[in-house]
Amino acid sequence: MDTIYVKKKVFNTYFIYFMSMALFCVMKIILAAGLLNFNSQTLDIVYTMIVQLGILILVPFTLYLLIQKPKKITSKVMSNDFGLRKTCLKVIMISIVLGIIVFIINIGVSSMFSGILSYIGYQNPFISSADSVDSSLAKFFLQIFLVALLPSLGEEFLHRGFLINGIKNIGPKRAILISGLLFGFLHFNINQFFYATILGIIIGFVGVVSKSIIPCIIIHFTNNALSVYMTYASYNKWPLGNMYTWLAEKVANSNAFLVFSICFIIVAALLFLLIYLIVAIFKITTYNKVKKALDGAFEGDIEKDLQFKMQKQQAWRDVMQKSGSLNINYEEMKSPIDLVLPRERVIIRPTTRVNLFLYSSLILGFLITLFTFIWGMV
């Protein structure tokens, strides 16, 4: 792969992302200025569809066609550049479990940072009045559509689909961190920034090891859907509806050291399960398929033969290329992180010019997020 082409692709990806972020910012301003003349429910629907389907999916895909100019839109192009690759039922089921785990982790992370912000005097200006909540079943399903389904499609297409695949040649670890950080900033809200960034990094891991955004969409949807469910469950007395209140009472009436110890054990268990399931996805989608193919092609007791080893390594690379996976040499892996974050063959170190629109996106996101913090401190 040509290094110049790779750098140009990274530059174009950052530029397209910045344009999407800037348009999203404009929509936020239009909404705040009251220029969308709809009633409250219609406004939510129109605004969310414009942002998620228009700005986060249609805009980057259109700019991609105009700038990258692919000769033909094939399944391979959509797979390599957007992560639109089918997955199996096992990975889908694991992704649902990961979504539940991520939701629990987010409760802890958001509670911790919300507590820190409240302690220093921040008051969230975006919390709506509890009296205005419509707890009807129709409103619940509408919120599942607006808060869970559309964001899981739009935000994952842009971040774990387009962005990570566009910049993966800077190294998958860097690509995941950048995608997670920009995902946090794109919420344009200090109260959501911290847990959204962590969520973005976790989902980024899954996107890289599965080489598909389908598991990412499922995790994102499950996390958001559970959040919506818990809100409506507390109003409608559905199962688990009083969980937050029950937990708060238990924490308040229990020994502080005991609470800390239990929380530490729970967090450690969740992190272990999280890593275990991500590795399981990698084994299902890539490792086991490649190992089975090579073990079937090369049998016998000639492992010590140098020529055989060279043939096997070449075959390994050929199989990985044909399967659309990353170019991985498993024999060179030295740590677990190499297993879940395999290396690309062409790794570049972007120059300041290549990173120009990355810096622009980070500055824009940071300034608006900082403004929401200042607004809440006033």
Summary of the structure (lengths in Angstrom):
residues: 378
radius of gyration: 22.7
end to end distance: 52.4
largest distance: 75.3
contacts: 1179
relative contact order: 0.14
helix: 77%
strand: 0%
